[in-house]
């Protein structure tokens, strides 16, 4: 890789009907030694593998919330790990784990796959509950979770929807991934300290309004604003929004396509 961190949008679409050339939400973060997945919409394993990623370097999957457009690819992803190990006669380079707001949902997905080949091995996948604060750290990065209000208030002390902040150890690069949020206010604790990259969903928000709010309401707006998890509004005319957003945001604006990569 020409940069120390590679971000690839595997799926750029929100929970609309199936769209030509777009899959549901999934983002892959790649370092020289490891892969980290954020959400797993349908087709994410196929897009990553055919795009050249070494899936056997996978280390973690972080789920923002339980909706199908963020989780529908989980069982196929875990199955693909098993299949590639068998085909390549190699083992995973790291112990793989899933971090999710609903551990039971992930367990149900993997249990439902039990009749298929590798079903027994799939069910051995480690699954951990996401809570506010640092949920994972290793020699490459630290991942911090922050609950948001996309799915309302906590029930019995448990939140159902989260955003993530990733801080790279070597470079100090900060990446904020919104997940689905009720408003930009949900992200303020992550944005007030600055970010190099914000991946912001457009499935529930007007991208032009997001640009104006970030420009006027955040002391140090993210250096790069990458819109993803698109809704019908932005998909109807992405070129218009690309130009309009750039005119209303002083820093770099990108609108994600499936397979788009960014080096940091």
C-alpha positions as CSV (number, residue, x, y, z in Angstrom):
1,X,0.0,0.0,0.0
2,X,1.3,3.5,-0.8
3,X,-0.2,4.9,2.4
4,X,-0.1,3.4,5.9
5,X,-3.9,3.0,6.1
6,X,-6.3,2.1,3.2
7,X,-10.0,2.7,3.6
8,X,-12.3,0.9,1.1
9,X,-16.1,1.4,0.9
10,X,-17.3,-2.1,0.1
11,X,-20.9,-1.1,0.2
12,X,-22.2,2.5,-0.2
13,X,-26.0,2.1,-0.1
14,X,-28.4,2.4,2.8
15,X,-31.4,0.1,3.3
16,X,-33.1,1.0,0.1
17,X,-34.3,-1.6,-2.4
18,X,-31.4,-3.3,-4.3
19,X,-29.6,-0.8,-6.4
20,X,-27.5,-1.5,-9.5
21,X,-23.8,-1.3,-8.8
22,X,-24.3,-0.8,-5.0
23,X,-24.4,-3.0,-2.0
24,X,-25.4,-2.4,1.5
25,X,-23.1,-0.7,4.0
26,X,-19.6,-2.0,4.8
27,X,-16.2,-0.4,5.2
28,X,-12.8,-2.0,5.3
29,X,-9.8,-0.6,7.0
30,X,-6.5,-2.2,5.9
31,X,-3.0,-2.0,7.3
32,X,0.1,-3.9,6.2
33,X,-0.7,-6.7,8.7
34,X,-4.5,-6.6,9.4
35,X,-8.0,-6.0,8.1
36,X,-10.7,-4.4,10.2
37,X,-14.4,-4.4,9.1
38,X,-17.0,-1.8,10.0
39,X,-20.5,-3.2,9.3
40,X,-21.1,-6.1,7.0
41,X,-23.8,-5.4,4.4
42,X,-24.6,-8.1,1.9
43,X,-21.8,-8.9,-0.5
44,X,-19.0,-7.4,1.5
45,X,-16.8,-10.6,1.5
46,X,-17.1,-10.8,-2.3
47,X,-16.3,-7.2,-2.9
48,X,-13.3,-7.3,-0.6
49,X,-11.9,-10.6,-1.9
50,X,-12.3,-9.8,-5.6
51,X,-10.8,-6.3,-4.9
52,X,-7.6,-7.9,-3.8
53,X,-7.9,-7.8,0.0
54,X,-6.3,-10.8,1.9
55,X,-9.3,-11.8,4.0
56,X,-7.1,-14.1,6.0
57,X,-5.6,-11.0,7.6
58,X,-9.0,-10.1,9.1
59,X,-8.9,-9.2,12.7
60,X,-12.2,-7.7,13.8
61,X,-15.7,-6.7,12.7
62,X,-17.4,-3.8,14.3
63,X,-21.2,-3.5,13.9
64,X,-22.9,-0.1,14.3
65,X,-26.4,-1.4,14.9
66,X,-28.5,-4.5,14.1
67,X,-30.4,-3.4,10.9
68,X,-30.1,-5.8,8.0
69,X,-28.3,-3.4,5.7
70,X,-25.4,-3.3,8.2
71,X,-25.4,-7.0,9.2
72,X,-26.8,-9.1,6.4
73,X,-23.4,-10.2,5.1
74,X,-22.1,-11.4,8.5
75,X,-22.6,-15.2,8.0
76,X,-21.3,-15.2,4.5
77,X,-18.2,-13.2,5.6
78,X,-17.4,-15.7,8.4
79,X,-18.1,-18.6,6.1
80,X,-15.7,-17.1,3.5
81,X,-12.9,-17.0,6.1
82,X,-13.4,-20.8,6.6
83,X,-13.6,-21.5,2.9
84,X,-10.4,-19.5,2.1
85,X,-8.5,-21.3,4.8
86,X,-9.5,-24.6,3.3
87,X,-8.8,-23.6,-0.3
88,X,-5.5,-21.8,0.4
89,X,-4.4,-24.4,3.1
90,X,-3.6,-21.5,5.3
91,X,-4.9,-20.4,8.7
92,X,-6.2,-17.0,9.7
93,X,-3.3,-14.8,10.7
94,X,-5.2,-13.5,13.8
95,X,-8.0,-14.6,16.1
96,X,-11.1,-13.0,14.6
97,X,-13.7,-11.3,16.7
98,X,-17.0,-9.5,16.2
99,X,-18.1,-6.5,18.3
100,X,-21.8,-5.8,18.1
101,X,-24.6,-4.0,20.0
102,X,-26.7,-7.3,19.8
103,X,-24.6,-10.3,20.5
104,X,-27.6,-12.5,20.3
105,X,-28.3,-11.4,16.8
106,X,-24.8,-12.4,15.6
107,X,-25.1,-15.7,17.5
108,X,-28.4,-16.3,15.7
109,X,-26.9,-15.6,12.3
110,X,-24.0,-18.0,12.9
111,X,-26.3,-20.6,14.4
112,X,-28.6,-20.5,11.4
113,X,-25.6,-21.4,9.3
114,X,-24.9,-24.6,11.2
115,X,-26.2,-27.0,8.5
116,X,-23.8,-25.6,5.9
117,X,-20.1,-26.7,5.5
118,X,-17.9,-25.1,8.2
119,X,-21.1,-24.4,10.2
120,X,-19.6,-25.8,13.4
121,X,-16.4,-23.8,13.0
122,X,-18.4,-20.6,12.3
123,X,-20.1,-20.9,15.6
124,X,-16.8,-20.7,17.4
125,X,-16.4,-17.0,16.4
126,X,-15.9,-14.7,19.3
127,X,-18.6,-12.1,19.8
128,X,-18.4,-9.2,22.2
129,X,-20.9,-6.6,23.4
130,X,-20.3,-3.0,22.3
131,X,-20.5,-0.4,25.1
132,X,-19.3,3.2,25.2
133,X,-15.6,3.7,25.4
134,X,-12.6,1.8,24.0
135,X,-13.8,-1.5,22.7
136,X,-10.6,-2.7,21.0
137,X,-7.0,-1.9,20.7
138,X,-3.9,-3.5,19.3
139,X,-0.5,-2.5,17.9
140,X,-2.2,-0.8,14.9
141,X,-5.2,1.1,16.2
142,X,-7.6,1.9,19.0
143,X,-11.4,1.7,18.4
144,X,-13.7,3.7,20.6
145,X,-17.5,3.4,20.6
146,X,-20.1,6.2,21.3
147,X,-23.8,5.5,21.5
148,X,-26.1,7.5,19.3
149,X,-29.9,8.1,19.1
150,X,-30.6,6.4,15.7
151,X,-32.6,3.7,17.5
152,X,-33.7,5.8,20.4
153,X,-32.8,5.7,24.1
154,X,-31.1,2.9,25.9
155,X,-33.3,0.0,27.1
156,X,-32.3,-1.6,30.4
157,X,-29.0,0.3,30.2
158,X,-28.1,-1.0,26.8
159,X,-27.8,1.2,23.7
160,X,-28.6,-0.3,20.3
161,X,-26.7,2.0,17.9
162,X,-23.1,3.2,17.9
163,X,-20.6,5.4,16.1
164,X,-16.9,4.6,16.1
165,X,-13.7,6.6,16.3
166,X,-10.5,4.9,15.1
167,X,-7.1,6.3,16.1
168,X,-4.1,4.9,14.3
169,X,-1.2,4.2,16.6
170,X,1.7,5.0,14.3
171,X,0.4,8.1,12.5
172,X,-2.1,9.4,15.0
173,X,-4.7,9.6,12.1
174,X,-8.2,9.9,13.5
175,X,-11.2,8.4,11.6
176,X,-14.8,8.9,12.7
177,X,-17.4,6.5,11.3
178,X,-20.9,7.8,11.9
179,X,-23.0,4.7,11.5
180,X,-26.6,5.8,11.4
181,X,-27.3,8.8,13.6
182,X,-30.3,10.9,14.5
183,X,-28.3,14.1,14.0
184,X,-24.8,15.5,13.9
185,X,-25.1,16.3,17.6
186,X,-24.7,12.6,18.2
187,X,-21.2,12.9,16.9
188,X,-20.1,16.0,18.7
189,X,-18.0,14.2,21.4
190,X,-16.0,12.6,18.6
191,X,-15.7,15.7,16.4
192,X,-14.8,18.4,18.9
193,X,-11.3,17.0,19.2
194,X,-10.8,17.0,15.4
195,X,-10.7,14.3,12.8
196,X,-8.8,13.6,9.7
197,X,-11.7,11.7,8.0
198,X,-15.4,11.6,8.7
199,X,-17.5,8.9,7.1
200,X,-20.9,10.4,7.3
201,X,-24.1,8.6,6.3
202,X,-26.6,10.2,3.9
203,X,-29.4,7.7,4.3
204,X,-31.2,9.9,6.9
205,X,-29.6,13.3,6.3
206,X,-29.3,16.0,3.6
207,X,-25.6,16.0,2.6
208,X,-25.7,19.7,1.8
209,X,-27.1,20.5,5.3
210,X,-24.4,18.3,6.8
211,X,-21.7,20.4,5.1
212,X,-23.2,23.6,6.3
213,X,-23.5,22.4,9.8
214,X,-20.0,21.1,10.0
215,X,-18.6,24.3,8.5
216,X,-20.5,26.6,10.9
217,X,-20.9,24.5,14.0
218,X,-17.6,22.7,14.4
219,X,-14.4,24.5,15.4
220,X,-12.1,22.2,13.4
221,X,-14.1,20.4,10.7
222,X,-12.8,17.0,9.5
223,X,-10.1,17.3,6.8
224,X,-11.9,14.9,4.5
225,X,-15.7,14.3,4.5
226,X,-16.7,11.1,2.9
227,X,-20.4,10.5,2.4
228,X,-21.5,6.9,2.4
229,X,-24.6,4.8,3.3
230,X,-26.5,6.7,0.6
231,X,-30.2,7.3,0.5
232,X,-32.4,7.9,-2.6
233,X,-31.9,11.6,-2.5
234,X,-28.1,11.6,-3.1
235,X,-28.3,8.6,-5.4
236,X,-30.7,10.4,-7.7
237,X,-28.0,13.0,-8.6
238,X,-24.6,12.3,-6.9
239,X,-22.7,14.7,-9.2
240,X,-25.0,17.7,-8.2
241,X,-24.3,16.9,-4.5
242,X,-20.6,16.5,-5.1
243,X,-20.4,20.0,-6.5
244,X,-22.8,21.6,-4.1
245,X,-21.2,20.1,-1.1
246,X,-17.7,21.1,-2.1
247,X,-19.0,24.7,-2.5
248,X,-20.3,24.7,1.0
249,X,-17.4,22.9,2.7
250,X,-13.9,24.3,2.8
251,X,-12.2,21.0,2.9
252,X,-12.3,17.8,0.8
253,X,-15.6,16.2,0.1
254,X,-16.1,12.7,-1.5
255,X,-19.2,10.7,-2.3
256,X,-18.6,7.0,-2.0
257,X,-19.0,4.5,-4.7
258,X,-18.7,0.7,-4.1
259,X,-15.1,-0.2,-4.3
260,X,-13.8,3.3,-3.7
261,X,-10.5,3.4,-1.8
262,X,-8.8,6.2,0.1
263,X,-5.2,6.1,1.5
264,X,-4.4,8.0,4.7
